[in-house]
Amino acid sequence: MDTQTAELSTKSATDRYTYKDYLLIDDDKRYEILRGGLIMVPAPFTNHQRASRNLEFILCNFVKQKKLGEVFDAPTDVVLSEDIVVQPDILFINKERLDIIKEAAIMGSPDLIVEIISPSSASYDTVEKRDIYEEYGVKEYWLVFPQEKAIEILTLEDGVYRELCKGRKTGVVRSKIIVGLEVDLKEVFES
């Protein structure tokens, strides 16, 4: 074990982690850093993965066909600041902002972030991450609830998230950021 890794493993619970520390972690687990706190991200359930796969497929096809930018999925590091590193389930970056895509990570705020909500991550995704995404100017935030078969879309207006639309089990939700994108909930939640 090298010295840097040893230093990382001896951090106390009160120490703040940075992106530099994050890069030194040498195991197969997934982590995020929220305001300096290191958080292990557990593997998602199958209904989470199914919704993620289906939604990513819809987004990728639409974005690619219209040549609007790029779509990424987890695990892709998004570095919002030195002490905030997240791995959203899905993210979109507009073609005018592709310069934030670097080899190791996205260095800045994506235009759209999707978080698939698991029972174990509900508070983390709907409160903590929502506040961070709002603070760092993520223009659109999708909350996807596989258990309820629901999607809620928030857009940033005057620095605050406002509900654009939501749907449960049936119907269509639309994006403001990806103009023309409409998503049928049945396509997301059915196999």
N, C-alpha and C positions, 0 to 999 in steps of 0.2 A: 504494500500500500504506500503510495507516495505521500509526501508531507501535506500537500494541499488537500488530498482526500481525508487524511487523518484530522486536519483542522476542521473540515466540514463535519465529520462524524462526531466531533466533540462539542459542537455548538449546544448551548443550553437552550431551554425552552424560551428564555427571554431574548435570545439573540435574534437579529433580523437577517433574513436571507436576502440575497441579491441575485440578479441574473448570473453574475460571475460564479457565485456559490452553486447555483442550480446546474450550471454547465459541468461542475465537478462531480455531480452525483453519478455513481457508477453501479447502477443496478437496473433491473428490468421493470421496475414499478413506474407508474405515471404520477407525476407531481405537478402542482401549480404553486405559485407564490402569490399570496394576497396580502398586500401591505406588510411584506416582510415575513409573513408566516408561511411555513412550508406545509402544504396539504397534500396527502396522498389521495389520488383519485382511484377509486375501486373500479374493477371491470364492470361494464354495464350489463344489464339483463337482456335477454333475447328480444323482448318487445321494444326495448330502447334501440337496439341495433337494427331491428326491422324498420322502425319509423325513420331512423337516421339514414339508412340505405335508400329507402324509397324517396325521401325528401331530397337527399343529395342528388339522386338520379334526375329528378324533376328539375332542380335548380341548374345542374350541370348542362343538361340538354338545352334548356332555355337560354342560358348565358352563352353557351358555345354557339348556338344557332344564330343569336343576335350579335355575337362578338362584343359582349358588354364588359368583359373582364375575366376574372378567375375565381373559381370555387375550390376551397380546400376542406378537408375533413380531419378529424382527430386521428392520431395525435399530431397536430401542428402547433408549434409554440408561437404565441402571440405576445410580444414584449411591449407592454404599454408604458412601463417605466422600469427603473432599475430594480424596484421591489414589487412589481406586479407582472407575473408571467402566467398566462392562462392557455388552456387548450380547448377552445370551443368545439362542440360537436361538428358544426359546419360554419364556414365563414365565406363571405364574398368580398372581393376587392374590385372596385370599378376600374375600367381600363385607363382612366386618367391618373390613377394612383398606384399603378403596378410597381413603382419604384420602391414601395415599402416592403416588397417581397425580396428577401435576401436568401442566401443558400441555407442558413441554419434556422431562420425564423422569419416571421412577419414582424417588422420593426415599426409599430405604430398601430393605430386603430383601424380595423376593417370597416367597411361601409355597412355591412350587415353581419350579425352573429346569430346563430341558432344554438340554443341549448335544449337538449332533450332531458326532461325532468324525470329523475328516478326518485322513488320514495326517500332514499338516503340523502339525496342532494337537493331536495325541494327548497329548503330555506337558503342554502348556499347559492343556488341559481336564481331564485326569485327575489332575494333581498340583497345579499352581499355582492354578487356579480352584477346584478341589475344596477346597483348604485355605482359600481366601478365603471361599467360600460357607459352609463349616463355621464359620469364625470369626465371620461376620456373621449367623449364625442362619437361613440358608435351610433350612426344615424338610425339604424333599425335593429331591433332586438326581438327575435322570435322565441317564445316559450312554447315548447311542444310537450304535451302531457299524454304519453302513450296509454296510461291506465284509464284515463277519461276519454281518450281519443279526441283531444282538444288542442287547438293552436290559438295562441294569443299573440298579436303583433303590435309592438310598441314602436313609435317613431319619435325622434328627438325634435322637439319644438321649443325654441327659446331656452335650450339647455336642460329641458325636462322631458322625460318620457310621457307620452300621451298614447292612449289606446287608439290604434288605427282601425283594427277589426279583430274579431275572434269568431271561432266556430267550434262546434262540438258534434262529433259523430258524422254529420252530413253538412253539405254546403261547401262554400268556396271562401278562401281567404286570399287577400291580394297584397302585393308589396307596393310601397310607395317608391322605394329606392331602385328596385328592378322594375322599371316601367313596363306594364303589360303582363307581368307575371301574375297568374291566378292559379291557386293550388286547390284541387278538389281533395277534401279530407279523406275520402274513401281511398284515394290513391296512396295516401301516406300510411294509413293504418291497416289496410288489408294486405295480406301476403301476396 
